[in-house]
Amino acid sequence: MDQSRLKEALIQALLRMVPIVPANEFKAVVDAIRRTETDIDKDVEGAIEAIRKSSDLVVSLEKKLTERSALLEKLKAEHKRLTELSTITKEQTAALSEALRETIGSSTRKERGVSLLINLVAGVIVFIVGVIFGPALTRWLGTIF
């Protein structure tokens, strides 16, 4: 016989010796109280473990929520910046277009004038070189061929 059975048998024998107290009913009540106490302890331990898990989950969710909130604020700021950039009025667009045309137009005219001058000077130089060295070059080529 193991210890717990021996203990229960001794308790029942002692309770039977007391004539006023019904032994089996009293023993059943004591056992029920012990089982209830053990069950309550297990339930409390389970509840504590569930609370710990819930606390860990809340901390994790709070961290993720904080990260996403920061990202959302960053995206809002970027959206606001892009919205401000895209709201150019018609007058601003027209003024910008006119300024670009004037800049490009005046640069083009100046560049064309400079190019014409360079080409005229180069043409005059080639003409002068041809007039000066033309007859000599013709004689030299005639002797080679």
Phi, psi and omega in degrees: 000134180278174188296317184293321179293319179298317179298315180296320180295319178295319179296317179297320179296318178296318181293328179289335180288334178277114188288334187279327186267128175287117191294310185295318180293318180296317178297318179297320179294316179297315179297319179296320178296317178298315179298318180297318179297318178295317179297319179296318178299317179296318179296320179295317178298318177297319179294320179297317179297319178296322178294319177299314180297319179296320179297316177299319180294319179296319179297316179297315179295323179296319179297313180297320180295320178296316179298316181291326177296318178297318178296321179296319178296320178296317179294323178297317179296318179296318179297318180297317180297315180292324178296319179295322179292328184274355182261055175277130182283169179298321180296319179294320179295316180296317180295318178296317180297317180295318179297319178295318179298317180296317181295312181292318182296314181290323178294321181294316179298316179296316180297320179296319179296315180296316180298318178298317180296315179298316181294321177296317180296316179298319179297318179296318180297315180296321179296315181294317178298320179294319180293319183286310187263000182298306181297321180292320180292324179294316178297318182293319178291328179293326179284332180284320184263000000 
